[in-house]
Amino acid sequence: MREQITTALDALGLLLVAAGAGAAAGMVIGWAGLAVSGAVVLAGSVLAARTAGSERG
């Protein structure tokens, strides 16, 4: 149960960071700021996959 809560909080945190980055970039470059949000989520996903892979052995 603790792992599921931690995963949910990690996902929520990542989405909030992505939303903030996208909003900040959106003020400067407009709708292309959505690409920044996507890049943040993708980077977080890659990092999580690497971390999970290194924990498995």
C-alpha positions in Angstrom: 0.0 0.0 0.0 2.8 2.4 0.9 4.4 1.9 -2.5 1.2 2.7 -4.3 0.8 5.9 -2.4 4.4 6.9 -3.0 3.9 6.2 -6.8 0.7 8.3 -6.9 2.4 11.2 -5.1 5.4 11.0 -7.4 3.1 11.1 -10.4 1.2 14.1 -9.0 4.4 15.9 -8.3 5.7 15.3 -11.8 2.5 16.5 -13.3 2.6 19.7 -11.2 6.2 20.3 -12.2 5.2 19.8 -15.8 2.2 22.1 -15.5 4.4 24.8 -14.0 7.1 24.5 -16.6 4.5 24.5 -19.4 2.8 27.6 -17.9 6.1 29.5 -17.6 7.2 28.5 -21.1 3.7 29.3 -22.4 4.0 32.9 -21.3 7.2 33.2 -23.3 6.6 31.0 -26.4 2.9 30.4 -26.4 1.3 27.0 -27.1 4.7 25.5 -27.7 5.0 25.5 -23.9 3.0 22.3 -24.0 6.1 20.7 -25.5 8.0 21.7 -22.4 5.4 19.9 -20.3 5.7 16.8 -22.4 9.5 16.9 -22.1 9.3 17.1 -18.3 6.9 14.1 -18.2 9.0 12.1 -20.6 12.2 12.8 -18.7 10.5 11.8 -15.5 9.3 8.6 -17.1 12.7 7.7 -18.4 14.3 8.4 -15.0 11.7 6.3 -13.2 12.3 3.4 -15.7 16.1 3.6 -15.2 15.7 3.7 -11.4 13.3 0.7 -11.5 15.7 -1.2 -13.8 18.7 -0.6 -11.5 16.7 -1.8 -8.5 15.8 -5.1 -10.1 19.4 -6.0 -10.7 
